[in-house]
Amino acid sequence: MIVTISIDQRIAEELGVAQRQVQAAVNLLDGGSTVPFIARYRKEVTGSLDDIQLRALEERLRYLREMEDRRTAILESIRTQGKLDEPLQAQIMAADSKARLEDIYLPFKPKRRTKAQIAREAGLEPLALALLADPALEPAVAAQAYVNPDVSVADAAAALDGARAILVERFAEDADLIGTLRERMWTRGRLTSRVRAGKETEGAKFADYFEFAEPFVKVPSHRALALFRGEKDGILDVTLEPDAEPTPAGERSDYERIIATHVGVADAGRPADRWLLDSVRWTWRTRVLVHLGIDVRARLWQTAEDEAVRVFAANLRDLLLAAPAGARSTMGLDPGLRTGVKVAVVDATGKVVDTATIFPHEPRKQWDQSIAVLAALAAKHKVDLVAIGNGTASRETDRLAADLLSRHPELSLIKVMVSEAGASVYSASAYASQELPELDVSLRGAVSIARRLQDPLAELVKIDPKSIGVGQYQHDLAESKLSRSLDAVVEDCVNGVGVDLNTASAPLLARVSGITPTLAENIVSYRDANGPFRSRAGLSKVSRLGPKAFEQCAGFLRIRDGDNPLDTSGVHPEAYPVVRRIVAAAGTDIGGLIGNGSLLRGLRPQTFVDEHFGLPTVTDILAELEKPGRDPRPAFRTAAFADGVETLADLREGMVLEGVVTNVAAFGAFVDIGVHQDGLVHISALSNTFVQEPRDVVKPGDIVRVRVLEVDAVRKRIGLTMRLDEGAPGARGGGRRDDGGERGAGQPRRGDADPGRTRGRGGATGGQARSGQGGAPRQSSQRPAPPATGPMADALRRAGLA
């Protein structure tokens, strides 16, 4: 009797939740509900599964369903061959991974004619089986009976070669044996690399891997990706060794011994033993080792890719949820030298009200005229904030803004450096052409810079998440997996914050639960034709927005100053009857209830539970009524870069500076301290206590204080520490950096060539990127170099990291 475990049961066990919770979530997902909607408004149904659990459930459900489809196809294939019996079917049904399924299927998988198949057709299988069953037979003598020139078996040697091919294939397709050997190689083997002859100079950024070895199980994501990148670029020869120490010449490896034991072959001095042991050696060296090498490489890549996608997604989440400056008139400055600084002024709603181009820098050097233009624009439009893009000429433009503030204190301006990563991607996009048709492409970048200071989330959703570039080796990752993960992050962030129905752009609306790009365009078109929505109920008049879409999206859309105060909150319209009962019980009207914390906290949630709305929903409603439409993002503040510290040459060891965390990786955090070059705070220098995961301490956008440990101007590397009370070890000063060459010193910034890549200004390349303040990341330009000396190098070596 074949007993199988259902997908729901398996996911429940993996997530540590009840099977009914999984079944409920799966039913909702299959019914078209989104993760944000289920997590927020169907807590009673799922037992309060949160968005993280639901995303894990969704991803695992996809994998297991794909595996079930493959299982069905394999069963059908073997059945049509007439080879499916009950034990084999039970084995296939018990397979718990795609790899295990493929191992079982391998002997039955249609393949090109192999040497073994040709040997079987020549009638040599009985010889192979006879020698395996009775090693007392003399191979050469037994083979004589199978000599047949008519089927290309000219002599006994040819017969034995064919018999060996049959046994090699038989041994190499034993699913249990292959599974055992695979796990042994994974736990005992190591990854090694060496530089290819003559590639030392060209591949300097991979210098840490010119002579490298590390066990498979210890290779972190970023290092595996760096090694594979070096191999892909033709710099490194990467080898997967099955054992930490090579097997001495003339001796059998442990793997050969395992195969021999499994198939019942031993050296007992019998006539066929030597021939059989040679067959085992052939099995290992010509078939199994190659097969396992492919499997282990795939496993290393899969593990590294999963971690890289996780890091990218986590960093993207932090950027999207960065503190917004809010609805304030803002001037965006897109720095440039020869082509000038592009200027765009947007009002509190983000509408473009003025533009200009100034030339304060080389070669024109119209400094005073430029300040006059900026001052006039700021006064005319009552500008509050000046957003400065962080690309080429950003520090020069920052000085211009500082001079503007100094000369015109009456304007009360605040200047902020903003990352312009992805600005050029937006500027040249079809949406930008539609949104800002009257503006030149170059001026659209300034608009984007200004808007992303006002609201990073609302502006960054207009850009493909991959172009924001806060990941490791993102161009090496599977497009579908990366896109799926990043899209999920954007969806969760947008719905977690909520969207103003009357001001949101179509790209922002398209990220709201239940709203497709077409529906988003229809909402904007209806709004343009009929004016602002007065209530959520008005969505029913939008073309093609039916009841299901309304159910999914309504709770995440906000209407300020509308007909119903509840439309400002995250309370779903389906729960408005509950609110009416709460209002009646409180003895006030809705205006007296919303925001009245003392009154709301005095109510018992259990009082309002009914057959439709349970305690979790009622509790959420009361919390939302207390602070309706609360923005979960942090309050806006800016980093104060030190005056006079603008280049690497201005840095001195021991300086304590304020900076912005631009990216977080497994080995530490990168911090912008205002010198056009991110510094690295190694994981060991993030805190006075042990840090397992850097993101537990910092995240992109955080403003931190750091001490300069070491500056290497030649290689453009800055070592920093957040342990201000001591010269902490760990920040890069030499030795091996665990970024694996990801932030190379020659990595291009805006305008530089990036071989093999197509990228816009500030757009993502394969390397790490910088977030900057209040917006998307800017590119950094650090990379590992040959080992150096210094206190940090010594600290790294003592820590076993160099």
N, C-alpha and C positions, 0 to 999 in steps of 0.2 A: 504494500500500500504506500502510495506516494503522498507525503505530507508536505505542503508548501506554506510559506508564510506570506501574508498579503503585503502589498506595498504600504498600506496604511499602518499595519502593525509594525512593520520594519522601521518606518520613519518615526513612529511613536517611541519605539525603543531607543533609537538613536538620539532623539531630542529629549528623552526623559519626560514625556508627557503622556496623557491618556490617549488611547486609540480613538475614542470618540471625538477628542479635540482635533485630531488630525483629519478624521473623516469629515467633520464639519467644515474645516478650512479648505479641504480639497473640493468639497461640493460647492463652496462659495467661489473658489477660483475657477472651477469648471463652468460655473454659471455666469462668469464675466465680471465678477467683483475684483477690485484691485487690492493689493496688499495694504495701502494706506487706509482705504475704506474699511476693510475687515478689521484692521488693528484698532481703528478709532471708534467705529460704530457697530461692530458685531462682537463685542467682548463676551456677551452672554452666550452666544452660539459657540464660540471657540474656547471658552474657558479662559478668556483674557490672554490669548497668545499675543505677544508684542510683535512689532514690525521686524525685529531681528530674527525671532523664531520663525516668523512667516516667510521671510526671505530665504532662510535656510531650508525650510520645508519646501518652498517652491522650487529651489534649485535641485534638491534631492529628488523631488517628485519627477522632475524632468529627466534626471539621470536614470532612475529606476524604470520609468516608462520606456525609455529608449532601450534599456537592457531587456525588458520584457518583449519588446518588438523583435529584438535580435534573438532572444530565446525561441520565440515562436518560429522565426525564419529558419533557425538551425534545426529545430525539431522536424520541420516540414522537409528540409533538405535531406536529412538522414532517413526520414520515413520513405521518401520517394526512391532512395537508393536500396530500400528493403533491408536496412541494417539496424533499425531502431527496435531494441528489445527493452524489457522493463527495467533491468539494472542500468542501462545506458540512459534511459529516460529519467530515472530517478537521479542519476548523477547530474544531468543537465538541469533538472528542476532545482537541485540543491545548490547550484553555482550561485555565489553571492557577489560576483563582480564580472565586469565585461572581460577582464583578462582570463578569469577562470573559464568562462564560457568558450573563449577562443581556444584555450588549451585543450578542452574536451573535444572541440569540433575539428581540431587540426587534422587528425587521421582521416576524417571524412570530407574534408574540404576539397572541392574540385580543384585540381592543380594540373599544371603542364606535365607531360610525361617525364617522370624522373628515372634515374638509373635503377632505383628499386622497382619501379613499375615495369621497366623494360626487362629486368631480371625475372620478375614474376611471369611475364609473358613468355620468357624463355624456359619456364618450368623449373626455376632454381629455388623457389620458396621451400620445398620439402628438404632440400639440402641445408638451407639456413636453419630451419627448425630442428632438423635432426642433430646438427652439431651443437645447437644451444641446449637441446634436451639431453644429449649424451656426449660430454666432452671426451669420453674414452675413445671415440672414433678418431681415426687418423684423417685429418682434413683432405690431404692430397689423394688418399685412396678413395675416400667417400666421394670426392668430386669427380673422379673418373667416370662414374656412372651417368654424369650429367653433361658430359662433353657432347656437343651437337653443332657441328659447323653450319647446319642449315639455319640456326637461330643465333648465329654469331657467338657461339660458345666454342672457341677453337680448341681449348685445352683445359686442364684442371685448374690452372691459375685463373683463367677467365671465369670459370664456374665459381671459384671461391671469391673473386672480386664481386660478382653479381650477388652471391649469398651475403657478403659483407654489407653491400648497399642495402639489402633488404633489412638486415638486423639494425643497421645504423638508423634507418628511417623508423623502424619499429620502436627502438629505444628513445629516439628524439621526439616521438609523438606520444609518449606516455604522459598524460596530464598530471598525474600525482607526482611523478618524478620531476617534471619541469617546474611544478609549483614549489617543490622542496628546494630545488637548486636555485630558483629565482630568489627566494627569501634568504637563502644562505649567501648568495652573492651580494644582495642588498646590504646585509648586516656585516659582511666580512670584507667586501671589496672597497676600492678607493678610486677616486677620480684624479688623474694626473694630467699635467700639461707641460709642454716644452715649446720654446720659441722656435719657429722655423728658421733655417739658415738664412742669414742676410736680412732678416726682418726686425732686428733689434732696434734700429733707429725709427723706422716707420711705425713700429708698434710700441713705442715708448710708454703709452698710457696703459699697456697691459704688462708692464715690467714686473709687477708683483706675481705674475703667472708664468714667467719665463722658465722657472724650475719649481713646479708646484705639485703637491700631493695632499689629498685629504679624503678621509673615509666618506663614502656616499651619505651615510646617515648624519654626518656633521656639516655637510656643505649647505650654507644658507642660501636663500633665494637669490639675493643680489650677486653672490659669488658664482653660482651656477650660470646665471644669465650672462655675467661678464665673460666667463670661460667660453660659453657657446658663441657669444658675440665675437670674441677673439678668433675662434675657429672659423666662423663664417667669414670674417674679414681676411682670412688667410695669414694671420699672424701666429696663431698657436696650433700645435698638434695636440688634440685632446684624446686621451686614452682612458678606457674603462678597464681597470684591472680587477680580476675576480678575487684576489687575495692581497693583503697588505704586503706580504713578502712573496716573491716569485718562487715557483717550485724548482728545486735544483735539477739540473740537467740529468736525464736518465731516470728520474723518479716519477712515480705517478702522483698526480695532484689529488687533493682530498675529493675534488669533484669526480674524478675518474673512479675513485674508490666507492663513492656513494652510488654512482651509476652501476658499477659492477655488482655491488651488494644488492641493489634493487632488482636487477635482472637475473641474479643468481649465477654470476660468473666469478670464479675464484682461481687462483694459481695453486692447483693441487698436484702439479706435475703430470697431468693427463695430456694426451696427445693434442687435443683441441684447445687447451687452456690458453696457450700463447696466442693462438689465432683469435680467440674470443676476446682476450684482453686488448689486442690490437683493434678489434672492432669497437670496443668501449672507448679507446683513445680517439679513434676516428669520430665516434659519436660526439665526444666532448669538443674536440678541436675544430671539426668541420661543420657541425650543426648546432649543438647546444650553446656553445660559447658565443657564436654569432647571434643566435636568437635571443639569448639572455642579454647580450650587450645592447641590442635594440630595445628590449623591454626596460632595462634599467635606465638607459638614456631617456626613454620616454617618461619614465617615472620621475627622474630628476627634473626633467623639463616641466612635467605636469605640476609637481610640487612647487617648483620655483615660480611657475606661471600663476598658480593659485595665490601664492603669497604676494607676488607683484601686483596682481589685480586687487587683492585686499588692501594693500598699502595705497594704491592709486585711489581706490574708492574712499578710503578713510580720509585721505588728504583732500580729496575733492569735496567731501561732506563738510570738512572744516572750512574750506574756502567759501562754499556756497552759504554757509551759515555764519560768515564773518559779520562783524558789527556794521550795520548800515549807518551812514551819516544822517540819513533821513531826508525829509522834504525841505531842502534848503537850496537856495539859488547857488549854482556852482559853476565855476569857470574851469574848463579842461584845457591843459596845455600838453600838446604832443610835441616833445622836443625834437629839434633837428638843427644841423649846422648850416650847410650850404643851402638846403631847401627851406630853411626857416622854421620857426616854431608855429605850429598850427594852434589856433585858439578857437574854442567854442564855448558859448555861455548857454546854459540851460536853466530854465526856471525851476521852481520847487517840484513841478510835476514831471520834469525831464524834457520838456518841450524846448527845442532849440530857438533861442531868441536873438542870437547874434554870433557872427564868426569874424575871424580876421587871421592874417598871417603876418608875423613880425620877424625881424632879422637881427636879433641882438648879438649873435655870435659871429665867429669867422665865417665868411670873409668880410661881410658888410659891417659888422660891429655897430649896429644902430641901437646902442644900449638905452640912452635917454629917451629916444623916440619910442622904443618898445615899451618902456615903463609908462610913458604917457598914454599910449594906446590901452594898455591893461588897466590903468587907473580910471580912464574914461569909461571903459566897458564896465568895470566893477561898480562905479558910482551910478551909471545909467541904469543898471539892472539890479542894484542892491545885492551884489554878490556877497555870500557868506564864506564860501570855501573855494580854495584854489587846488585843483587836482593836477599833479605833475606826473606825467608818464615816466617810467623808470628805464627807458631805453637810451640810445645814443644821445649825448648832450644833456642827460637828465640832471646831473649835478650842476652844470653850468646854468641850466634853466632854473634849478632850485635856488641858486644864488640870485638870479634875476628876480624871482618871487620874493626872496628875503629882502632885497633892496626895495621892491615895491612896498612891502609891509613897513619897512623902515621909513621910507619917504612919505607914506600916506597912512599914518596910524589912524586917521579919522575913518578909514574904510573898515577897520576892525576885521580884517581878513585872517583866515587860518589856512595855512598851506599844508598839504599832505602829499607825500610821495605815493603814487598808485601804480601797481603793476599794469603794464599794457599788454601782457601776454594774450594773444588771441585777438587783439584789437584789429590787426590787419585782416585776419580771417573774417571778422565781422564786417569790416569796411568794404570788402570785395564781395560780400555775400549777396544773394538775390534778395534776402529780406532787408538788408541795409539799403539796397537800391529802391526797394518799395517804400521803406520807412522814411528815408531821407533822399528822395529823388533829386532835389534841388541842390544838394551838396556834392562837392568834389570828393572823390574817394579819400583823399588825404585828410580832409576836414572831418570825415565821419569817425576817424580814429579818435580825434579830440573829443567828439561827442560821447563816444563809448567810454573814454577815460573819465569824463565828468560824471556820467550816469552810474558807472560802477562804484564810484565813491558814495553816491547817494544810496544805492541799493545793489550790492554785489550780486545777490541772487537774481533779481529781476533782469540784470544786464547780462550776466554770464550764461543764462539759459538760452540766449540767442546764439551761442557758440557751441559747436560740437565739443562735448566734454573732453575728447582726446586732444583737442587743440589747446586746452588750458594747460596741459602738460605738467602734472604734479606726480608723475609715476616713474617707476624704474623700467627702463628698456621697453617702453610702451609699444614701440614700433615692431618689436619682436614677438609681441603677444598675439594670441588668437583674436582676430577681429570680433567674432561673434561673442566670445566670452567677455572680452573687455567692454564692448558696447552694452551688452546686457547688464553687466554689473554697474557701469557708470550711469546708464539710464535709470536703473533702480534707485541709485543714490539721488539723482536729480529729482525723481518723482517723490521720494520720501521727504526730501528737503522742502520742496515747493509746497507739498501738502501739509507738512509739519508747521510751516510758517503761515500758510493761508495766502490767498490772492485777492486783491481788490478788483472786483468784477468790472468796475467802471474806468480803471486806469491801466489794467494789465495789457501787455502786448500779446499778439497771437502766439508767439513762441512760449511765453510764460503760461498762458491759458492751456496750451497743448500739453503741458506737463501736469495739469490738474487731473485727479482721478476721474476716469470716465470720459474725458474730453479728447477727441482725436484732433489732429491738425485741421481737418476739414471743419469740424464743429467749432474750433477756435476761431477760424476765419469767419464762420457764420455769425458767431457772437460779436466779433468786432464790427462786422458789416451791419448787423442789426443795431448795435450801439451807435455807430456813425449816422445811421439813417433816422433813428428814433430818439436819440439822446440817452442820457444815463439811465441805467436800470434803477427803478424805485424799490424793487423787492426781488427776492430770489424767485418768487413765483413767476416773474416776468420772463424767466428763461424758457418757459413753456412755449413762448411765441417765437423762439429761435428755430429756424429751419433745421429739421432732422435731429433736433435734440429731444429725444423721447423720454418716457418715464424711467427707463433703466439708466440712461446717462444722467438724468436729473438726480436720481437716487445716489449715484456714485460721486457726483461733483458738488452738489449743493452745499454740503457742510463745510467745504473747503473754500468757498467763495464768500467774500465780505462785501457788504454794501454800506458805505459810510453815509450818514445823514439820509437814510432811506425812510420808507414808510413804517418799517417794523424794526425796532431797536435790536431784536434778536438776530437780524440779518448781519449785524456787525460781529457777531460771536461765532464760535465754533459749534454751537448747538445745531444739530441737524433739524431741518423743517419737520421731519417725521416725528420729532420729539417735542414739538411746540405744545401739544396737549399736556405733556408733563409739566412744562413751565407754567401753563395756565393754572394747573392745580397747585403748584408751588406758590404762585402769586396769591391765589385765594387763601391758602393756608397762612401766608405771611401777613394777610390783611392790608395789603398795599397794592399799588399799581406796578407795572413793569418798570417804569422809570425809577420808582423808589426802591426796587429790588436790585436792579443791575448795579454792581459795584458796592453794594451795601454788605461789606464783609461781616460785620457783627451780626446782622440779621440772618444772613445765609448760614453762618456757622452755628447758629442756634437751632437750625432745623435738623430733623432726623431724616437722613436719606431713606431709611427703611419705610417711612410713611408713604412714599410716593412710588414704591415698587408695585408693578402690576404684571399681568401676563405677557405684556409686550416689552417692557423695559425693566431690566433687573437692576440690582444694586450697583454694579460697575458703571452702567450708563447714567443712572441718577447721580451718583457721586461725581462723575465727570461734568454733568450739567451744572451742578451746584458750584463746582470749581470754576467753570467757564463763566457763569453769571457773576462771580465775584470779580474776575478780571477778564472781561469779554475781549476776544480778539488779541490776547496778549501775545506779543512777539517773543518767541523763545530765544532769539539771538541776543548776544551780550550788548552792553552799552558801548557806544562809539568812543574810542579814544585813539590818540596817535602817538607814535614813537618820536622822541626828540633826538635826532641825530646830533652828535657833538659838532659844534662850530669848529672849523679849521681841520676837521678830520674828513677828508674827501677822497683820498687815494691811499693805496697801500703804503706809500712813502710816509704818510702822516701817522701811521700806526706805530706804537711803541709797546713793548712788552710791559704788562702790568696795568695798562689803561683799563678803566672800567667804563663801559659804554652801554647805551640803550640800543636795542635793535628789535627787528621783527623776525619771528620764526617763519622761514619761507618754505621749508620742506622737512618732512620727518621720514627717516629711513630706519631700517633695522639696526644700523650701527650708530645712530645719533641724529642730530638735528642741524640744519643749516640756518644760519642767522644773517640777515642783512643788517650791517652796521653802517651803511651809507658810503661805502667806498667802491661801489661797482663790483664787488667781489664778495660772495657769501663766505663766511667763516664756518668751520665745522666744530660743533660741540660734540665730542665723542660720547657715546653712551655712558662711559665711565665718569664723565665730567658733568653730567646733567644734574646730579644730586649728590648730597653727602651720604645718602643711603643707596643700597644696591638697586639698580634699575633693570628689570627684566624686559620691559617693553617701553621704548622711548615715548610712545604716545600716551603713556600713563602720566608723563611729566609735562610734555609740551605738545602743541599742535600748531599747524600753520596759522599764521595771523596773530599768535600770541606775542605780546610785547614783553621782552625779558631784558635783564641786565647781565652782562657778560664781562669777563676779564680776558684781555688778550694774553695768551700764553706764548705764542710764537708767530712770527711773520716770515714767510719765505717769498720775497718779492720776485725772485727769479722764476720760481714755479707757480707763483700766484696762489699761495696757500696760506690760510690763516687758521691758526689753532686757537680755540676759545674754550672757556670753562664757565659754567654757571655756579661753580663752587667758589664763591667770591672770597671766602675766608682762607683759601690756600691756593697754591699753584697746582691745581688738580691734574692728574695724568689723563691721558686719553685723547685729547684733541690732537689732530694730525700734526705731526712734526717730523715724520719720517717713518720708515718701516712700512708694513702693509696696511693700507687703509681698506676697510671693509666695504667701500663703495664699489670696488671692483672696476675702477676706471669709468664709472658712470658719469662723473662730472669732470671731464677732461679739461686741462688748462687750455687746450686748443679748441675746445667746443665753441662753436660760433654763437655770437649774439646776433641781434638784429642786423641784417645787411651782410653778414658774413656768409661764406659758402659753406654748405653742409653736404659733403659728398654723399650721393645716394639718397638724399632726402629732399622733399619739397616742403617748404615751411614758410609761413608768413612771419611778420614781425612779432617777435616774442612767442611765436607758436612753438609747439612741443617738438622736440627732436627725440632721439632715443635716450637722451640723458635726463638727469634730474633737472627739475626746474624750480623757479622761485615763485613764491606767492605774492610778495609785496604786501602793502597795507591796503586793506579794503577792496581787494579785487583778485583777479586771476594771477597766476605766477609769472615771474619773469625768469629768463634763462640765467643759469649760473655758468661759471666756467672754471671748474676745478677738475683735476684728474690725478690719479696716482702717478707717481714717478719713481725712479729707482731709489732704493733705500738711502736715507740721509742720517745725519747724526743730530743730537739735540735732546733736551729733556723729555719732550713728548715721545720721540722715537724710543728712548730708553724705557719710558713708562709703558709704551705699547709692547715692547719686547718682553718686559717683565710680566705683562699680563697675558703673554702668549699670543698676542695679536700681530706680531711682526716676525 
